[in-house]
Amino acid sequence: MKVSNCLNIQKDIKTYLEQEFEISAEVINFVKKVEDEVHSQLKKRDDLSELHQYRVIKSMQKAGLGDRHFTVSTGYGYDDVGREVVETIYADVFGAEDALVRPHISSGTHAISLALYGVLRPGDHLLAITGSPYDTIRSVIGLEEACVGQGTIKEFGVTYDQIELLPDGSFDEAAILAAITANTKMIYLQRSTGYSWRSALSIDDMAAMIKKIRGVKADAVIFVDNCYGEFMDRVEPVSIGADLMAGSLIKNPGGGLAPTGGYVAGRADLVHLAACRLAAPGVARETGATLGINRTLLQGLFLAPTVVAQAIKSAVLLAACYKKLGFAVCPEVMDYRSDIIQSVCLKTAEGVKTFCRAIQEAAPVDSQATPEPWDMPGYSDPIIMAAGAFIQGSSIELSADAPMREPYYVYFQGGLTHFHGKLGVLLSLQRLLDKQLIKI
């Protein structure tokens, strides 16, 4: 009876997808076959999620989290005990000395900017060792002409250099060590791929490179853009030698519940400098009303390990499906993963637009919208984005985006549940098939 019931449910699912989402049996059967083939890979993510879940719970217990921490603060936000416990918990979860976690940090770019402007001073040298940073950070540094005159890092007298990664995605150790000078104040690493074609940096590779940098310049501040990387490995970058890292709460650590916010975590003195930049010198972290948001931030963090695992399962399934159809994917299906992003080279502008529109079609919010490329602030190329999310811009929710430039890479991420991510995979394949852009 139980086996029969399971078979009936699978039949019901297939019928529902065919009737309600107009997905053919051909596509459904293809995805089911691929999913069975990568089952062991999906199980690995559950094991890591379990470890992180226990760690988050223990951090909350150690901090003495109680109902009193969920009260509302207003005005200046003095003595906001909820705000303080949120930051204590984040620091412990991440293995950091301290953390600044605020709803007033509007994005990952904002969080990274706080770290850069907080630490760097005129005459300092900033060295990026993972190639060109994400487009919006290029604007912050002063590498985009459109942002000149807006108070970029370079306009404040900070010099900048970058070292490209080697063709295999590894660090160019010789070039990095040779580029470090007496004035090098900060070494900048971008963990995630951004709009590039490479796998995210592994914790082990970062640890090895940091150790070599310390041998040349022990006092350099090593900063990691940790966006999309939280809960992807056993530990975070500040646990393996990085001094400071930053990220967004509407990505991994917010668990799909945090409505806004960002964090900076690491050495206590450096976190304090970032707090001074967020507020003002002399004020730092002592103000900032949280308006009752602390409960949601912590509940999101509590769910984050599970949500991240769900997103990775969807990414692996997408990679496996498109790889089987002959498309280049990054990372590969069985590769180690250090961020939630899955890239696919779709080769044509029409393929990218069709893919993103299918992901939008799978959304619970704004599913009727049709994504179009547009000149998004901070980006050098038109960007198309599919993001029918409960939280605007949330990339831990099912989403896809791409710069409209050759060779037409599309970047897929998120999915609060694997079934939602799977629906995105199914619809993307079906709509590409409908336009005869793929064959199954």
C-alpha positions as CSV (number, residue, x, y, z in Angstrom):
1,M,0.0,0.0,0.0
2,K,2.8,2.4,0.9
3,V,4.7,1.8,-2.3
4,S,1.5,2.2,-4.3
5,N,0.7,5.5,-2.6
6,C,4.2,6.8,-3.4
7,L,3.8,5.8,-7.1
8,N,0.4,7.6,-7.1
9,I,1.9,10.7,-5.7
10,Q,4.6,10.8,-8.3
11,K,1.9,10.4,-11.0
12,D,-0.1,13.2,-9.4
13,I,3.0,15.5,-9.4
14,K,3.7,14.7,-13.1
15,T,0.1,15.4,-14.0
16,Y,0.0,18.6,-12.1
17,L,3.2,19.9,-13.7
18,E,1.8,19.0,-17.2
19,Q,-1.5,20.6,-16.6
20,E,-0.7,23.7,-14.5
21,F,2.8,24.6,-15.7
22,E,2.6,23.3,-19.2
23,I,5.8,21.2,-18.7
24,S,6.0,18.2,-21.0
25,A,6.4,14.6,-19.9
26,E,9.7,14.6,-21.9
27,V,11.2,17.3,-19.7
28,I,9.8,15.9,-16.5
29,N,11.2,12.5,-17.2
30,F,14.6,13.9,-18.2
31,V,14.9,15.9,-15.0
32,K,13.8,13.0,-12.8
33,K,16.4,10.8,-14.4
34,V,19.2,13.3,-13.8
35,E,18.0,13.9,-10.2
36,D,18.3,10.2,-9.5
37,E,21.9,10.2,-10.9
38,V,23.1,13.0,-8.6
39,H,21.3,11.8,-5.5
40,S,24.5,11.1,-3.6
41,Q,25.8,14.6,-4.3
42,L,22.6,16.1,-2.9
43,K,22.8,14.1,0.3
44,K,26.3,15.6,1.1
45,R,24.7,19.0,1.5
46,D,22.3,17.7,4.1
47,D,25.2,16.5,6.2
48,L,26.9,19.9,6.2
49,S,23.6,21.6,6.9
50,E,23.1,19.4,10.0
51,L,26.5,20.4,11.4
52,H,25.8,24.1,10.9
53,Q,22.3,23.8,12.4
54,Y,23.8,22.5,15.6
55,R,26.3,25.3,15.7
56,V,23.7,28.0,15.2
57,I,21.6,26.5,18.0
58,K,24.6,26.4,20.4
59,S,25.5,30.0,19.6
60,M,22.0,31.1,20.4
61,Q,22.1,29.1,23.7
62,K,25.5,30.5,24.7
63,A,24.3,34.1,24.1
64,G,21.3,33.4,26.4
65,L,18.8,34.3,23.7
66,G,15.4,35.1,25.3
67,D,12.1,36.6,24.5
68,R,13.2,40.0,25.9
69,H,15.6,40.3,23.0
70,F,12.7,40.6,20.5
71,T,11.4,43.9,21.9
72,V,11.2,47.0,19.8
73,S,13.7,49.8,20.0
74,T,13.1,53.3,18.6
75,G,14.9,56.6,18.2
76,Y,18.6,56.4,18.9
77,G,18.3,52.8,19.9
78,Y,20.4,53.1,23.0
79,D,20.6,50.0,25.1
80,D,19.1,47.8,22.4
81,V,19.8,44.4,24.0
82,G,18.3,42.6,21.1
83,R,20.7,44.3,18.7
84,E,23.6,43.3,20.9
85,V,22.7,39.7,21.2
86,V,22.2,39.4,17.4
87,E,25.8,40.6,16.9
88,T,27.1,38.3,19.6
89,I,25.4,35.3,18.0
90,Y,26.7,36.2,14.5
91,A,30.2,36.6,15.8
92,D,30.1,33.1,17.5
93,V,28.5,31.4,14.5
94,F,31.2,32.8,12.1
95,G,34.1,32.3,14.5
96,A,34.8,36.0,14.6
97,E,36.0,38.3,17.5
98,D,33.1,40.6,16.7
99,A,30.4,41.4,14.3
100,L,28.4,44.4,13.1
101,V,24.9,43.2,12.0
102,R,22.4,45.9,11.1
103,P,19.3,46.4,9.1
104,H,20.7,49.8,8.2
105,I,23.3,48.1,5.9
106,S,21.3,48.0,2.7
107,S,23.3,45.5,0.6
108,G,26.4,43.4,0.3
109,T,28.0,46.3,-1.5
110,H,27.2,48.6,1.4
111,A,28.7,46.2,3.9
112,I,31.9,45.8,1.8
113,S,32.1,49.6,1.4
114,L,31.9,50.0,5.2
115,A,34.9,47.7,5.5
116,L,36.9,49.5,2.8
117,Y,36.2,53.1,3.9
118,G,36.5,52.1,7.6
119,V,40.0,50.6,7.3
120,L,41.7,52.4,4.4
121,R,43.4,55.8,4.7
122,P,45.0,58.2,2.3
123,G,48.3,56.7,1.0
124,D,47.2,53.2,1.7
125,H,47.5,50.5,-1.0
126,L,44.5,48.2,-1.8
127,L,45.5,45.0,-3.6
128,A,42.8,42.7,-5.0
129,I,44.2,39.2,-5.6
130,T,41.1,37.5,-7.2
131,G,41.0,39.7,-10.4
132,S,38.5,42.4,-10.9
133,P,35.9,42.7,-8.1
134,Y,32.2,42.6,-8.6
135,D,30.9,45.4,-10.8
136,T,29.4,47.4,-7.9
137,I,32.6,47.2,-6.0
138,R,34.5,48.5,-9.0
139,S,32.4,51.6,-8.7
140,V,33.2,52.0,-5.0
141,I,36.9,51.7,-5.7
142,G,36.8,54.2,-8.6
143,L,37.4,51.9,-11.6
144,E,34.2,53.0,-13.4
145,E,34.4,56.4,-15.0
146,A,30.7,57.1,-14.3
147,C,31.4,57.1,-10.6
148,V,34.3,59.5,-10.7
149,G,33.6,62.5,-8.5
150,Q,31.3,60.6,-6.2
151,G,33.8,60.0,-3.4
152,T,35.3,56.7,-4.5
153,I,38.2,55.0,-2.6
154,K,40.8,56.2,-5.1
155,E,39.6,59.8,-4.8
156,F,40.6,59.7,-1.1
157,G,44.1,58.9,-2.0
158,V,44.1,55.1,-1.9
159,T,46.0,53.3,-4.6
160,Y,44.7,50.2,-6.2
161,D,46.1,47.2,-8.0
162,Q,44.7,43.8,-8.9
163,I,46.2,40.4,-9.7
164,E,44.3,38.1,-12.0
165,L,43.7,34.5,-11.0
166,L,45.4,31.9,-13.1
167,P,43.5,30.3,-16.0
168,D,42.6,27.3,-13.7
169,G,41.1,29.7,-11.1
170,S,43.9,29.4,-8.6
171,F,45.9,32.2,-7.0
172,D,48.9,33.6,-8.9
173,E,51.1,33.3,-5.8
174,A,54.3,34.7,-7.3
175,A,52.6,37.8,-8.8
176,I,50.6,38.4,-5.5
177,L,53.6,38.3,-3.3
178,A,55.6,40.5,-5.7
179,A,52.8,43.1,-5.7
180,I,52.7,43.6,-1.9
181,T,54.5,46.9,-0.9
182,A,55.2,48.6,2.3
183,N,52.0,50.6,1.8
184,T,49.8,47.6,1.2
185,K,47.1,48.0,3.9
186,M,44.5,45.6,2.6
187,I,44.4,42.4,0.6
188,Y,41.0,41.9,-1.0
189,L,39.6,38.5,-1.9
190,Q,36.2,37.9,-3.5
191,R,35.1,34.4,-2.5
192,S,32.2,34.1,-5.0
193,T,32.4,34.1,-8.7
194,G,30.7,37.4,-9.4
195,Y,30.1,37.8,-13.1
196,S,33.1,35.7,-14.0
197,W,33.5,32.1,-15.1
198,R,35.3,30.3,-12.3
199,S,34.5,28.3,-9.2
200,A,34.3,30.1,-5.9
201,L,37.4,30.1,-3.7
202,S,37.7,27.2,-1.4
203,I,38.4,27.7,2.3
204,D,41.5,25.5,2.0
205,D,42.9,27.6,-0.9
206,M,42.2,30.8,0.9
207,A,43.9,29.6,4.1
208,A,47.1,28.5,2.1
209,M,47.3,31.9,0.4
210,I,46.7,33.9,3.5
211,K,49.5,32.0,5.2
212,K,51.9,33.0,2.4
213,I,50.8,36.6,2.5
214,R,51.5,36.7,6.3
215,G,55.1,35.6,5.6
216,V,55.6,38.7,3.4
217,K,53.5,41.3,5.3
218,A,52.1,40.1,8.6
219,D,50.2,43.3,9.3
220,A,48.2,43.4,6.1
221,V,44.4,43.4,6.6
222,I,43.1,40.5,4.7
223,F,39.5,41.1,3.7
224,V,37.0,38.6,2.1
225,D,33.9,39.5,0.3
226,N,31.9,36.6,1.7
227,C,28.6,37.2,-0.2
228,Y,27.0,33.9,-1.3
229,G,29.5,31.9,0.7
230,E,28.1,31.6,4.3
231,F,27.5,28.0,5.5
232,M,29.1,26.6,2.4
233,D,32.0,25.0,4.2
234,R,32.8,23.8,7.7
235,V,34.1,27.3,8.7
236,E,34.1,30.9,7.5
237,P,37.1,32.9,6.2
238,V,37.7,34.7,9.5
239,S,38.3,31.3,11.1
240,I,41.2,30.5,8.7
241,G,43.2,33.7,8.9
242,A,41.2,36.5,7.3
243,D,40.9,39.6,9.4
244,L,37.6,40.8,8.1
245,M,34.7,39.7,5.9
246,A,31.3,41.2,4.9
247,G,28.1,40.0,3.4
248,S,24.4,40.6,2.9
249,L,21.5,39.3,5.1
250,I,19.2,38.9,2.0
251,K,21.6,36.2,0.8
252,N,22.7,33.1,2.7
253,P,22.7,34.1,6.4
254,G,19.2,35.7,6.4
255,G,17.6,32.4,5.5
256,G,15.1,34.0,3.3
257,L,13.4,35.7,6.2
258,A,15.7,38.8,6.9
259,P,13.9,41.7,5.1
260,T,17.1,43.7,4.8
261,G,20.5,44.1,6.3
262,G,24.2,43.2,6.1
263,Y,27.1,42.3,8.3
264,V,30.8,42.9,8.8
265,A,32.6,40.4,11.0
266,G,36.2,39.7,12.1
267,R,38.8,41.4,14.3
268,A,37.1,43.6,16.9
269,D,39.2,46.7,16.1
270,L,38.4,46.5,12.4
271,V,34.7,45.9,13.0
272,H,34.7,49.0,15.2
273,L,36.1,51.0,12.3
274,A,33.4,49.8,10.0
275,A,30.8,50.7,12.7
276,C,32.3,54.2,12.8
277,R,31.8,54.5,9.1
278,L,28.2,53.3,9.3
279,A,27.3,55.8,12.0
280,A,30.0,58.3,13.0
281,P,33.3,58.4,14.9
282,G,32.5,58.5,18.6
283,V,29.1,56.9,18.0
284,A,30.0,53.7,16.2
285,R,27.7,50.9,17.2
286,E,26.0,52.5,20.1
287,T,23.0,53.8,18.1
288,G,20.7,52.3,15.5
289,A,17.1,51.4,16.4
290,T,16.2,48.0,15.1
291,L,12.4,48.6,15.2
292,G,11.5,45.0,16.2
293,I,13.5,43.3,13.4
294,N,15.7,41.2,15.7
295,R,13.4,38.3,15.9
296,T,13.2,38.0,12.1
297,L,17.0,38.3,11.7
298,L,17.6,35.5,14.2
299,Q,14.9,33.2,12.9
300,G,16.4,33.6,9.4
301,L,19.8,32.8,10.8
302,F,18.3,29.7,12.5
303,L,16.9,28.5,9.2
304,A,19.9,29.5,7.1
305,P,21.8,26.2,7.1
306,T,18.8,24.3,5.8
307,V,17.9,27.0,3.2
308,V,21.5,27.1,1.9
309,A,21.5,23.3,1.5
310,Q,18.2,23.5,-0.4
311,A,19.7,26.1,-2.7
312,I,22.7,24.0,-3.4
313,K,20.6,21.0,-4.3
314,S,18.9,23.1,-7.0
315,A,22.2,24.3,-8.3
316,V,23.6,20.8,-8.6
317,L,20.4,19.7,-10.4
318,L,20.6,22.6,-12.8
319,A,24.3,21.9,-13.5
320,A,23.6,18.2,-14.1
321,C,20.7,18.8,-16.5
322,Y,22.5,21.5,-18.6
323,K,25.7,19.5,-18.7
324,K,23.9,16.5,-20.1
325,L,22.5,18.7,-22.8
326,G,26.0,19.8,-23.8
327,F,26.3,23.2,-22.2
328,A,29.3,24.4,-20.3
329,V,28.6,24.7,-16.6
330,C,30.6,26.2,-13.7
331,P,31.1,24.7,-11.2
332,E,30.9,21.2,-12.7
333,V,28.4,18.8,-11.2
334,M,30.7,17.0,-8.9
335,D,33.0,19.9,-8.0
336,Y,33.5,21.3,-4.5
337,R,31.2,24.3,-4.0
338,S,32.1,27.4,-2.0
339,D,29.1,29.6,-3.0
340,I,25.5,29.0,-4.0
341,I,25.9,30.2,-7.6
342,Q,25.6,28.0,-10.7
343,S,26.7,29.4,-14.0
344,V,25.7,28.1,-17.4
345,C,27.0,29.3,-20.8
346,L,23.9,29.6,-22.9
347,K,25.8,31.1,-25.9
348,T,23.0,33.4,-27.1
349,A,21.2,36.5,-25.9
350,E,17.9,34.8,-26.6
351,G,18.9,31.8,-24.5
352,V,19.7,34.1,-21.6
353,K,16.4,36.0,-21.8
354,T,14.4,32.8,-22.2
355,F,16.1,31.2,-19.2
356,C,15.6,34.2,-16.9
357,R,11.9,34.6,-18.0
358,A,11.3,31.0,-17.1
359,I,12.8,31.5,-13.7
360,Q,10.5,34.5,-13.2
361,E,7.6,32.3,-14.3
362,A,8.4,29.9,-11.5
363,A,8.2,32.6,-8.9
364,P,5.5,32.9,-6.2
365,V,5.7,36.7,-6.5
366,D,5.4,38.7,-9.7
367,S,5.3,35.5,-11.8
368,Q,3.5,37.4,-14.5
369,A,6.4,39.9,-15.0
370,T,8.6,39.6,-18.0
371,P,12.3,40.4,-17.2
372,E,14.1,42.7,-19.7
373,P,17.7,43.8,-19.8
374,W,18.2,47.3,-18.3
375,D,21.0,49.7,-17.4
376,M,21.2,48.8,-13.7
377,P,23.1,51.3,-11.5
378,G,26.7,50.2,-10.8
379,Y,27.0,47.8,-13.8
380,S,28.8,48.4,-17.1
381,D,26.5,46.2,-19.2
382,P,22.7,45.8,-19.4
383,I,21.6,43.3,-16.8
384,I,18.6,41.0,-16.9
385,M,17.3,39.7,-13.6
386,A,14.7,37.2,-12.6
387,A,13.7,37.6,-9.0
388,G,10.1,36.9,-8.0
389,A,11.0,37.0,-4.4
390,F,9.2,37.8,-1.1
391,I,12.2,40.0,-0.2
392,Q,13.2,42.4,-3.0
393,G,16.6,41.5,-4.4
394,S,16.9,38.4,-2.3
395,S,19.3,36.0,-4.0
396,I,18.9,33.2,-1.5
397,E,15.4,33.0,-3.0
398,L,15.2,31.5,-6.5
399,S,16.7,34.0,-8.9
400,A,18.8,34.3,-12.0
401,D,20.7,37.2,-13.6
402,A,23.1,37.8,-16.3
403,P,25.1,40.7,-17.9
404,M,24.0,40.9,-21.6
405,R,27.4,40.3,-23.1
406,E,29.2,37.5,-24.9
407,P,29.5,34.5,-24.4
408,Y,26.2,34.9,-22.5
409,Y,26.7,33.4,-19.1
410,V,23.6,33.2,-16.9
411,Y,23.9,32.9,-13.1
412,F,21.4,30.9,-11.2
413,Q,21.1,30.8,-7.4
414,G,18.8,30.3,-4.5
415,G,15.5,28.5,-3.8
416,L,14.2,28.4,-0.3
417,T,13.1,24.9,-1.0
418,H,14.6,22.4,-3.4
419,F,11.2,21.8,-5.0
420,H,10.9,25.5,-5.9
421,G,14.4,25.4,-7.4
422,K,13.5,22.2,-9.3
423,L,10.4,24.0,-10.7
424,G,12.8,26.7,-12.0
425,V,15.0,24.0,-13.7
426,L,11.9,22.3,-15.2
427,L,10.5,25.6,-16.6
428,S,13.8,26.8,-17.9
429,L,14.3,23.6,-19.9
430,Q,10.7,23.6,-21.2
431,R,10.8,27.2,-22.4
432,L,14.2,26.7,-24.1
433,L,12.7,23.6,-25.7
434,D,9.6,25.5,-26.8
435,K,11.9,28.0,-28.7
436,Q,13.9,25.1,-30.2
437,L,17.0,26.4,-28.4
438,I,17.7,23.0,-26.9
439,K,17.0,19.4,-27.8
440,I,16.2,16.7,-25.2
